Amino acid sequence: METLIAFWNILRKDIENYYLKPPNISWGIIFPLSWTLMQLIRSQGAIRILDLLPGLMAMSILFGTTSMLAVTITFERKGRSFDRLLLASISVNVLVIAKILGAILFGSLNAFVPVIFASFLADLSGINWGLVAIGVLMIAITSALMGLFIAISAREVFEAQTASNFFRFPMLFLCGLFIPVNRLPKILKPISLSLPLTYGTDILNGTINGKSIFSSLFNLSIMVAFAILLFYLCQKNIKKKWIL
């Protein structure tokens, strides 16, 4: 019971204190929103809205989750409040889940901002929204864990955001958002297939416009494997850098 209370208090504090911090607004909300509007307006008559929507949703999740973790972790490390969490009578596993859950919620909500705009410009009926929701959740989980892994080593918000950009922007161009994976140069395909966002985008592509490369079950299996691996690496990194 004490663990559940601690878990809820950590999550509630993150939501209340960090959702509207300037870095979250600029990178987590404004950037995906402005990019979404630009692409949707630009696509009229040239590109189908449904072809753009999966990538825009994936991008919104990626920037929303990683921005949230960059803010929460670095602010708390700077204020030494994270040190008190490490001294609390909860396991590192519970702490990691509590810290990423707020980012997962933030990123998942961001994912449906492009959907709202697209609903005014295209017919979204017939889409399997249950599978879309599962894909959004898996992208949010893997992105949040990547954001946590990066934020663990940063001391300032700008350091975490800068380090995140080294991963975020290459992922945008390699996950099938701008160029389909099967049209990438041969030298880049192995890199694309080693990114969890590629499989998340493929789930959304398959459910929204029927243009997936792999089956949904295969994509979900790969993303679960990525999530387990990233969780283990985050847990190990926290123990190495902050506890031992």
C-alpha positions as CSV (number, residue, x, y, z in Angstrom):
1,M,0.0,0.0,0.0
2,E,2.8,2.4,0.8
3,T,4.4,1.7,-2.5
4,L,1.2,2.5,-4.3
5,I,0.9,5.8,-2.4
6,A,4.5,6.7,-3.2
7,F,3.9,5.8,-6.9
8,W,0.8,8.0,-7.1
9,N,2.5,10.9,-5.3
10,I,5.5,10.9,-7.7
11,L,3.2,10.7,-10.7
12,R,0.9,13.5,-9.4
13,K,3.8,15.8,-8.6
14,D,5.3,15.4,-12.1
15,I,1.9,16.2,-13.7
16,E,1.3,19.2,-11.6
17,N,4.8,20.6,-11.6
18,Y,6.3,19.9,-15.0
19,Y,3.6,19.6,-17.7
20,L,3.6,23.3,-18.4
21,K,7.3,24.0,-18.0
22,P,8.7,26.1,-21.0
23,P,10.8,23.3,-22.5
24,N,7.8,21.0,-22.5
25,I,5.6,23.7,-24.2
26,S,8.3,24.5,-26.8
27,W,9.5,21.0,-27.7
28,G,6.7,18.8,-26.5
29,I,3.7,20.8,-27.7
30,I,4.5,23.8,-30.0
31,F,7.0,22.0,-32.2
32,P,4.8,18.9,-33.0
33,L,1.8,21.2,-33.3
34,S,3.4,23.6,-35.7
35,W,4.9,20.7,-37.8
36,T,1.5,19.1,-37.9
37,L,-0.2,22.2,-39.2
38,M,2.6,22.9,-41.7
39,Q,2.3,19.3,-43.1
40,L,-1.4,19.2,-43.2
41,I,-1.8,22.6,-44.9
42,R,1.1,21.8,-47.3
43,S,-0.4,18.4,-48.2
44,Q,-3.7,19.6,-49.6
45,G,-4.1,18.4,-53.1
46,A,-0.6,16.9,-53.2
47,I,-0.4,14.2,-50.4
48,R,-3.1,12.3,-48.8
49,I,-3.8,13.3,-45.2
50,L,-3.9,9.7,-44.1
51,D,-0.4,9.1,-45.5
52,L,1.0,11.9,-43.2
53,L,-1.0,11.1,-40.1
54,P,0.9,8.1,-38.8
55,G,4.3,9.9,-39.0
56,L,2.9,13.0,-37.4
57,M,1.4,11.1,-34.5
58,A,4.7,9.2,-34.0
59,M,6.6,12.5,-34.0
60,S,4.3,14.1,-31.5
61,I,4.7,11.2,-29.1
62,L,8.5,11.1,-29.5
63,F,9.0,14.8,-28.8
64,G,6.3,14.9,-26.1
65,T,7.7,12.0,-24.0
66,T,11.4,12.9,-24.4
67,S,10.8,16.5,-23.6
68,M,8.9,15.6,-20.4
69,L,11.7,13.3,-19.1
70,A,14.3,15.9,-19.9
71,V,12.5,18.4,-17.8
72,T,11.4,16.2,-14.8
73,I,14.7,14.4,-14.3
74,T,17.1,17.4,-14.8
75,F,15.0,19.8,-12.7
76,E,14.8,17.3,-9.9
77,R,18.5,16.4,-10.0
78,K,19.4,20.1,-10.0
79,G,17.1,20.7,-7.0
80,R,18.3,17.5,-5.4
81,S,14.7,16.3,-4.9
82,F,15.6,13.2,-6.9
83,D,18.2,12.2,-4.3
84,R,15.3,12.1,-1.7
85,L,13.4,9.8,-4.0
86,L,16.4,7.4,-4.2
87,L,16.4,7.3,-0.4
88,A,12.7,6.5,-0.2
89,S,11.6,2.9,0.7
90,I,10.6,2.0,-2.9
91,S,12.4,-0.1,-5.5
92,V,14.2,1.4,-8.5
93,N,11.7,-0.4,-10.7
94,V,8.8,1.4,-9.1
95,L,10.7,4.7,-9.3
96,V,11.4,4.3,-13.0
97,I,7.8,3.3,-13.8
98,A,6.5,6.3,-11.8
99,K,8.8,8.7,-13.6
100,I,8.0,7.6,-17.1
101,L,4.3,7.2,-16.7
102,G,3.7,10.9,-16.7
103,A,5.7,11.2,-19.9
104,I,3.8,8.3,-21.4
105,L,0.5,10.0,-20.7
106,F,1.8,13.4,-22.0
107,G,3.1,11.8,-25.2
108,S,0.0,9.8,-25.8
109,L,-2.2,12.9,-25.5
110,N,0.1,14.7,-27.9
111,A,-0.4,11.9,-30.4
112,F,-4.1,12.8,-30.9
113,V,-3.5,16.5,-31.6
114,P,-2.8,15.6,-35.3
115,V,-5.8,13.4,-35.3
116,I,-8.0,16.3,-34.3
117,F,-6.8,18.5,-37.1
118,A,-6.9,15.6,-39.6
119,S,-10.5,14.9,-38.7
120,F,-11.5,18.2,-40.3
121,L,-9.7,17.4,-43.5
122,A,-10.2,13.7,-44.1
123,D,-12.5,10.8,-43.4
124,L,-11.2,8.8,-40.4
125,S,-14.0,6.3,-40.3
126,G,-13.0,2.7,-40.7
127,I,-9.7,3.0,-38.8
128,N,-9.1,0.4,-36.1
129,W,-8.7,2.9,-33.2
130,G,-8.1,0.1,-30.7
131,L,-4.9,-1.0,-32.5
132,V,-4.0,2.6,-33.0
133,A,-4.2,3.2,-29.2
134,I,-2.0,0.1,-28.6
135,G,0.6,1.4,-31.1
136,V,0.5,4.9,-29.6
137,L,1.1,3.4,-26.1
138,M,4.0,1.3,-27.2
139,I,5.7,4.2,-29.0
140,A,5.1,6.3,-25.9
141,I,6.7,3.7,-23.6
142,T,9.8,3.1,-25.7
143,S,10.2,6.9,-26.3
144,A,9.8,7.6,-22.6
145,L,12.4,5.0,-21.7
146,M,14.8,6.4,-24.3
147,G,14.2,9.9,-22.9
148,L,14.9,8.7,-19.4
149,F,18.1,6.9,-20.5
150,I,19.4,10.2,-22.0
151,A,18.2,12.4,-19.1
152,I,20.0,10.3,-16.6
153,S,23.4,11.5,-17.8
154,A,22.4,15.2,-18.2
155,R,22.8,17.9,-15.5
156,E,20.8,20.7,-17.2
157,V,17.6,20.7,-19.3
158,F,19.4,22.1,-22.3
159,E,21.9,19.3,-22.1
160,A,19.2,16.7,-22.1
161,Q,17.3,18.4,-24.9
162,T,20.5,18.7,-27.0
163,A,21.4,15.1,-26.4
164,S,17.9,14.0,-27.3
165,N,18.0,15.8,-30.6
166,F,20.9,13.7,-31.7
167,F,18.5,10.8,-31.5
168,R,15.2,12.4,-32.3
169,F,15.9,14.0,-35.6
170,P,17.8,11.1,-37.2
171,M,14.9,8.8,-36.0
172,L,12.4,11.1,-37.8
173,F,14.1,10.6,-41.1
174,L,14.8,6.9,-40.7
175,C,11.6,5.6,-39.2
176,G,9.5,6.0,-42.4
177,L,8.0,9.4,-41.6
178,F,9.4,11.2,-44.7
179,I,10.8,8.3,-46.7
180,P,9.3,4.8,-46.7
181,V,11.8,2.3,-45.1
182,N,11.8,0.1,-48.2
183,R,13.0,3.1,-50.3
184,L,15.9,4.0,-48.0
185,P,19.5,3.4,-49.2
186,K,20.7,-0.1,-48.4
187,I,23.3,1.3,-46.0
188,L,20.6,3.0,-43.9
189,K,18.0,0.2,-43.8
190,P,19.8,-1.7,-40.9
191,I,19.9,1.5,-38.9
192,S,16.2,2.1,-39.5
193,L,15.3,-1.5,-38.5
194,S,17.2,-1.0,-35.3
195,L,14.9,1.8,-34.1
196,P,11.8,1.2,-32.1
197,L,10.0,4.1,-33.7
198,T,10.2,2.4,-37.1
199,Y,8.0,-0.4,-35.8
200,G,5.6,2.0,-34.0
201,T,5.2,4.0,-37.2
202,D,4.6,0.8,-39.1
203,I,1.8,-0.1,-36.8
204,L,0.1,3.2,-37.3
205,N,0.7,3.0,-41.1
206,G,-0.9,-0.4,-41.2
207,T,-4.0,0.6,-39.1
208,I,-4.6,4.0,-40.7
209,N,-3.8,3.6,-44.3
210,G,-3.0,-0.1,-44.8
211,K,0.6,0.4,-45.9
212,S,2.6,-1.5,-43.3
213,I,5.7,-3.5,-44.0
214,F,5.4,-6.0,-41.2
215,S,2.4,-7.5,-39.4
216,S,1.0,-5.8,-36.3
217,L,1.9,-8.8,-34.1
218,F,5.5,-8.7,-35.3
219,N,5.8,-4.9,-34.7
220,L,4.3,-5.2,-31.2
221,S,6.6,-8.1,-30.3
222,I,9.7,-6.1,-31.4
223,M,8.5,-3.0,-29.5
224,V,7.9,-5.1,-26.3
225,A,11.4,-6.4,-26.6
226,F,12.8,-2.9,-27.0
227,A,10.8,-1.7,-24.0
228,I,12.2,-4.5,-21.8
229,L,15.8,-3.8,-23.0
230,L,15.5,0.0,-22.4
231,F,13.9,-0.6,-19.0
232,Y,16.8,-2.8,-18.0
233,L,19.4,-0.2,-19.3
234,C,17.6,2.6,-17.5
235,Q,17.5,0.7,-14.2
236,K,21.2,-0.3,-14.6
237,N,22.2,3.3,-15.5
238,I,20.4,4.8,-12.5
239,K,22.1,2.3,-10.1
240,K,25.5,3.0,-11.7
241,K,25.3,6.8,-11.8
242,W,23.1,7.8,-8.9
243,I,23.3,5.0,-6.3
244,L,26.6,3.3,-6.4
